[in-house]
Amino acid sequence: MHGKGLSKKKSFFYSASLLVFLCIGLVAAAQAGPAHNLVVLFTHDMHSNLDEYAVPSGDDKVVITGGYARLSTAIRNERKGKEGDTLVVDAGDFSMGTLFHTIRSTYALELVAMGMMGYDATTFGNREFEFGPGPLAHCLLSAKSHGKGGLPAIIASNTVVDSHAPELASFHKAYTGYPVVLYKIIKRAGLKIGLFGLMGKDASIYAPEAQPVKFSDSVDAARAMVDLLRNKEKVNMVVCLSHCGTWPDKNISEDEILAKAVPGIDVIVSGHTHTILDSYIRVGNSYVVSSGCYGGHLGRLELTKNPDGSFKAVDYRIIPITSALSKDQQISGLIDSFKKEIDEEYLSYFNYHYGQPLAHSAFSLAFPDWSREERSQCLISGLGDLVTDAFIYAVKNKEGKDYQDISLAIEGWGQIRVPLAKGTLTVDDTFRLMALGLGQDGLAGSSLVTFRLTGSEIKSLLELEATLAPVKEDMRLQISGMRFSYDPKAPPFARVKKVEVEKANGKLEPLKDTRLYRVCTNWKTLAMRDTLKALTGGKIVFIPKDETGKPIADIQTTRVFADAKKSLELKEWLAVAMYVQSFPLGDKGLAEVPLKYSLPQTNITKLK
């Protein structure tokens, strides 16, 4: 897909943003005198959620939250009267998660809007590399072209780009042209502040598409940055924009480990794990802070300087971005003006348009919220059941008379991104639900794939749930077509016990180790099979096979097509859209989601 010239309407918004940026810059430049309290406003893991969205609330209601137009108002409210004392930063994964990222390469709306909102800096998260270095290069170039009102600095201190690698020539040019920097010095509140940015170990595992871009050890990089900033640049404060994350298990909580290993960091804005820290974490003199994902909250940390040069928190708040906040009309207009571009450049391929109603649900299809550490307390979800049932339905629909039975549809929780709030379900809701991946057809969205595995390979694959999920929640599985139980007390990778295959007549039969079964999953899971093998020390291994049991040499042939003549893949989100549209009409004049999905099916059992 190719970029287009900006309309007069869009030119207005970009020109207006220049005036906003200049005003912000003049105020910040006017600061002088002794140091006063510094306010750090922060976000992370916004994942292209420019538009507001609906979320289920605990009292069976729906709350409209987020959206850059209201986030911009919240930032403006917090800055008012103290512009020269306020730092606005983001800790990465600013892209990938909604239909707006489908036009990221041509318009870079995420970065342009952040510039208009007054962000000083951000860093790369793993999702920035979701489409690979090439499309990210286009994004950086587009940002430079369209961000006339200024852009946030991108700080990447452990991202390694080989300037001599021919395959990275265009990326390196865009990287240095933006420019992406190792660190940045900003003066606020009478302080000289040094900022640097990190990609964490866990995050880098989820960025296989970044190759041949690499990421050095985050702790080693942090030590080097702190030494440079403290001893060469002589800064008063060090702020790390970290895409490393925190976990309940302190032994693997990367940003807490970082703070302990590198004591010269004053503030760590912690992204990647989508965590909301209602109270900051204090490690020595370091403050670790997190505000959750999708732009649903704005974090605020206010610090005062102690006589010994360290800093003391005098205020810490997580501010909800709710409908009670007015919308910044400039940002709102920018967002609305690009919905037509999404239709033309992406949704038109699938005969949909932005905001198109698909179905109605009388109940919310909830999903465990990993920002509140709920995932470890839940095995399966009704929403996850709907997703894997949709896979089977959509493949059967597209293959028609050539359809061969799928014995197992499988999806990892890391691919299911959000809950679905009750009410009208739209095409943008289904895309946001299954937003990740780039198809081999060049279009956003991971495609469905099918292949055969032996029963023993399937049993090995199910150890993702039984062995890995207790320590990595996004490894949890949703399945359709089979049922299994596992013993959490058994040795690792030997926990899956009874596995049964559900036949078309509803009867169950035992899984047979040597028999071939047709499996349906997504392209990303298939593409990460070598990563899974390495992560598990060779304990989880599966080789895609054809119907004869022969290993598939070209995994491109595993893809399922929505339109084979156009080489248009059947995307995960499209499967869900097709499935919910297939339900019988309800009294709202739309297909009605069946009540059975309000509760999870009993296809995974944890033995006591």
C-alpha positions, -999 to 999 in steps of 0.1 A, spaced: 0 0 0 13 34 -9 11 68 9 -12 95 -3 -9 133 -3 -24 151 27 -58 167 22 -65 203 31 -82 191 62 -52 171 74 -29 199 65 -49 222 88 -44 198 117 -6 194 111 -2 232 107 -21 239 138 0 214 157 31 235 148 16 264 167 8 242 197 43 228 198 59 263 195 39 276 224 49 246 245 85 250 236 85 288 244 71 282 278 95 254 286 124 275 274 114 304 297 122 284 329 148 298 351 158 301 387 162 275 414 148 239 412 112 233 422 91 202 421 92 182 389 61 165 376 66 134 355 35 125 334 38 90 319 21 64 297 32 31 281 17 3 260 -8 26 242 -9 3 212 -24 28 187 -55 33 208 -61 68 194 -99 65 196 -119 60 227 -132 25 235 -157 6 257 -147 -16 286 -169 -38 308 -171 -25 344 -176 -46 375 -213 -37 379 -223 -51 345 -221 -17 329 -200 -3 301 -175 25 305 -162 46 277 -125 53 283 -92 63 268 -87 81 234 -60 106 227 -84 135 226 -92 130 263 -57 120 272 -45 153 256 -69 172 279 -57 153 309 -21 162 300 -30 198 294 -48 200 328 -18 186 346 7 209 328 -13 241 333 7 267 351 37 245 354 47 237 318 84 244 326 82 219 355 66 190 337 81 161 317 58 140 295 71 106 285 61 72 273 77 38 278 71 21 244 46 0 225 30 32 213 18 13 182 1 -19 172 -34 -26 186 -61 -9 165 -71 -2 130 -50 30 131 -18 10 130 -29 -3 95 -19 31 82 12 36 104 37 33 76 20 61 56 9 85 83 26 76 116 -4 90 134 7 76 168 39 97 168 23 127 151 -4 128 177 20 123 206 40 153 193 8 174 192 0 164 228 34 176 240 52 143 247 89 149 252 101 114 246 93 77 241 112 45 234 107 14 213 87 -15 226 86 -49 210 54 -41 191 71 -13 172 90 -41 154 59 -62 148 60 -56 110 98 -57 108 125 -30 104 113 -20 69 78 -9 78 91 8 109 115 27 87 85 39 67 68 49 99 98 70 110 100 87 76 63 94 76 65 109 111 92 133 99 72 142 69 39 148 87 49 158 122 53 195 114 44 205 150 72 185 165 77 149 174 86 131 207 122 121 209 127 83 204 154 71 228 167 35 223 198 28 244 202 -9 238 189 -12 202 218 -24 180 215 -14 143 244 -26 121 251 4 99 271 -19 75 244 -45 70 230 -41 34 195 -53 45 193 -26 71 204 3 49 170 19 46 162 13 82 195 28 93 188 59 72 154 64 87 167 56 122 194 83 120 172 107 101 144 108 127 168 106 147 165 78 172 191 86 199 210 68 227 200 94 253 185 129 256 191 158 279 160 179 289 160 208 313 129 211 334 121 225 369 156 239 371 170 203 367 192 189 340 175 155 333 191 127 314 167 102 297 175 68 282 154 39 269 156 2 271 141 -29 255 139 -57 281 148 -94 278 113 -107 278 101 -80 254 129 -88 229 117 -124 228 84 -111 215 102 -91 187 115 -119 164 105 -98 134 131 -72 145 159 -93 131 186 -84 120 181 -55 145 194 -68 179 190 -57 215 219 -57 240 216 -66 276 194 -41 293 213 -40 326 246 -35 309 232 -8 287 217 10 317 250 9 336 268 25 306 240 52 302 240 61 339 278 64 340 277 86 309 248 108 321 262 112 356 299 116 350 301 132 315 268 150 311 266 159 348 228 155 350 209 161 382 183 133 375 182 101 354 150 88 340 147 54 323 120 48 298 119 10 302 101 -16 281 112 -43 305 82 -46 329 74 -58 364 60 -92 375 45 -104 408 75 -128 411 104 -105 422 129 -130 408 119 -122 372 105 -87 377 129 -70 352 125 -34 362 129 -41 399 160 -61 391 172 -32 370 167 -7 398 186 -28 422 215 -35 398 218 1 386 212 23 416 219 56 397 184 57 381 160 80 398 128 71 379 119 40 359 88 43 338 80 6 334 62 -6 303 57 -40 285 36 -59 312 7 -35 310 8 -32 347 -10 -6 368 9 2 399 -15 20 422 15 27 444 50 32 431 77 6 438 107 19 457 140 2 452 168 21 470 165 57 457 147 46 425 110 49 418 94 23 395 60 35 381 34 21 357 0 34 345 -15 5 326 -22 1 289 -42 15 259 -41 51 271 -68 43 297 -48 61 324 -22 89 328 4 84 355 16 114 375 47 114 397 57 146 415 92 148 429 111 172 451 149 173 454 165 163 487 197 181 500 218 150 492 207 151 455 182 122 456 145 128 451 114 123 472 80 116 459 54 141 471 25 129 450 18 98 429 -15 93 411 -30 72 383 -55 94 365 -84 76 347 -91 88 312 -129 88 313 -158 104 295 -159 131 323 -129 147 305 -137 169 276 -121 161 242 -93 181 227 -110 191 195 -78 194 175 -68 158 184 -103 145 179 -105 161 145 -72 146 135 -84 111 145 -117 113 128 -102 127 96 -81 95 91 -109 69 95 -116 73 58 -80 65 51 -84 33 71 -114 23 50 -96 30 17 -62 15 26 -72 -15 46 -109 -23 53 -119 -20 17 -100 -53 10 -125 -71 33 -156 -51 23 -160 -35 57 -158 1 69 -148 18 102 -175 16 128 -196 -10 109 -219 -29 132 -215 -67 131 -235 -81 160 -250 -75 194 -242 -90 227 -265 -88 258 -234 -95 280 -198 -84 280 -173 -110 268 -147 -104 296 -111 -114 295 -87 -114 324 -69 -81 328 -32 -86 329 -27 -50 341 -43 -61 374 -26 -95 375 -59 -114 370 -46 -138 344 -29 -163 368 -63 -168 385 -82 -179 355 -80 -210 332 -103 -202 303 -126 -175 291 -159 -174 272 -144 -149 249 -115 -172 242 -139 -200 234 -157 -177 209 -123 -170 192 -113 -206 187 -148 -216 176 -146 -187 151 -114 -202 137 -132 -235 129 -163 -218 115 -144 -194 92 -121 -221 78 -151 -243 71 -169 -214 55 -140 -205 32 -131 -241 22 -167 -251 15 -170 -286 0 -132 -290 3 -133 -286 40 -116 -313 61 -123 -316 98 -103 -295 122 -96 -315 154 -80 -287 173 -82 -249 171 -57 -233 195 -49 -197 204 -26 -181 230 -38 -155 253 -11 -131 240 -30 -129 208 -63 -120 224 -58 -84 233 -90 -70 249 -124 -78 262 -156 -71 242 -181 -48 260 -218 -57 258 -238 -39 232 -231 -34 195 -199 -51 183 -182 -33 154 -156 -42 129 -131 -21 148 -139 -41 180 -130 -74 163 -98 -60 149 -88 -46 182 -95 -80 197 -70 -98 174 -48 -69 162 -13 -84 160 7 -97 131 15 -88 96 3 -112 69 23 -126 41 -1 -108 18 13 -75 31 -18 -66 51 -21 -61 89 -34 -91 108 -21 -126 114 -36 -152 91 -51 -185 101 -31 -216 92 -39 -253 92 -16 -283 92 -14 -318 108 3 -328 140 6 -362 157 -12 -367 189 21 -367 208 31 -333 193 -3 -319 203 2 -332 239 36 -314 239 21 -282 226 -5 -282 253 23 -280 279 23 -243 270 -8 -241 293 3 -268 318 40 -258 323 47 -223 309 15 -204 316 19 -204 354 50 -183 350 41 -165 317 4 -157 316 3 -148 279 12 -185 272 -22 -196 284 -43 -214 258 -78 -213 245 -88 -244 225 -118 -258 207 -122 -294 195 -104 -311 223 -104 -313 261 -75 -320 284 -65 -321 320 -32 -315 336 -15 -320 370 3 -288 382 23 -309 407 38 -332 380 73 -325 366 75 -297 341 66 -307 305 50 -339 318 19 -323 333 -6 -329 305 -26 -360 313 -58 -370 297 -65 -355 262 -98 -362 244 -109 -354 209 -145 -342 204 -161 -358 174 -188 -342 152 -215 -361 170 -203 -347 204 -187 -379 216 -152 -379 230 -124 -403 221 -88 -405 235 -61 -387 217 -38 -412 199 -1 -405 200 7 -416 164 -24 -404 147 -25 -372 126 -49 -345 135 -57 -313 116 -48 -282 137 -58 -245 132 -39 -216 147 -24 -183 137 7 -176 116 26 -160 145 23 -192 166 36 -212 137 64 -188 129 75 -189 166 79 -227 167 117 -224 167 115 -198 195 93 -221 216 118 -249 210 147 -227 222 127 -213 252 118 -248 264 151 -265 258 136 -286 231 107 -298 253 80 -283 230 86 -293 194 62 -296 166 67 -301 129 38 -290 106 28 -319 82 5 -324 53 -24 -349 52 0 -378 44 23 -370 74 50 -355 53 67 -324 68 56 -292 50 86 -277 33 70 -243 25 49 -231 55 34 -205 32 11 -233 20 -4 -236 54 -22 -203 51 -60 -201 47 -73 -176 23 -104 -153 24 -100 -148 -13 -75 -172 -29 -77 -155 -63 -65 -122 -47 -41 -140 -23 -60 -123 5 -55 -142 38 -82 -152 63 -71 -130 92 -79 -139 128 -100 -108 134 -119 -115 101 -127 -150 113 -143 -135 145 -161 -109 124 -175 -136 101 -185 -158 130 -204 -132 150 -222 -121 119 -234 -157 113 -255 -158 145 -293 -156 143 -308 -121 143 -319 -108 176 -344 -80 185 -318 -53 179 -318 -62 141 -283 -76 144 -268 -111 149 -271 -119 186 -241 -135 204 -253 -168 220 -255 -168 258 -232 -199 260 -202 -176 255 -211 -157 287 -193 -184 306 -162 -205 297 -166 -240 284 -150 -268 304 -123 -279 279 -93 -274 302 -92 -289 337 -66 -283 363 -63 -313 386 -60 -308 423 
